[in-house]
Amino acid sequence: MFVGNYTVLLNTTLSVTCPFTPGNPPETRFTWFHGNTSTIGSQQNLSLSSVKLSNEGYYKCRVNSTMDPTGCATQEAYTETTFYVDVQCE
């Protein structure tokens, strides 16, 4: 999945929706990362208000789902998308 890169002005708001197609089972978990280590959200939408220069960089949204079929082993699946946020001064 690719959501595109974003250019945003300093001190404005950036909202990003992690794209996914609901499936069966419908239980889905969202995890947002800034860089490789920071978990910064757990909903489908990420909103950064009053954007700072430190918000610039690569972001990743990971969508996890778990299937627990009767008589079979639990299966975990995920997909992720990465994008870049470029913060600019006015």
C-alpha positions, 0 to 999 in steps of 0.5 A, spaced: 500 500 500 502 507 498 499 513 501 503 518 498 508 523 501 506 529 504 508 536 504 506 540 510 507 547 513 510 548 520 504 549 525 499 546 521 495 540 522 496 533 518 491 528 517 493 521 514 488 515 513 491 508 513 488 505 507 486 497 508 480 493 505 476 490 511 476 482 511 474 476 515 475 476 520 473 484 521 478 485 527 484 489 525 489 493 529 493 499 527 500 501 529 503 507 527 511 508 527 515 515 526 522 512 524 523 505 526 522 505 534 516 510 536 509 507 536 505 514 535 498 511 534 493 505 534 487 508 530 486 508 522 487 515 522 493 519 525 492 526 526 498 531 527 496 538 530 501 544 530 506 540 526 513 541 528 520 540 525 521 534 529 515 531 525 519 530 519 521 524 517 518 517 515 512 514 517 509 507 517 502 504 518 502 497 520 495 493 519 494 487 523 489 481 523 488 475 526 484 469 524 483 463 529 480 458 524 476 452 528 481 446 528 487 450 525 492 454 528 491 461 529 494 465 523 497 472 523 497 477 517 499 484 516 500 489 511 504 496 512 505 502 508 511 507 508 510 515 507 515 521 508 512 527 511 516 534 509 515 539 514 516 546 511 517 553 514 512 559 511 
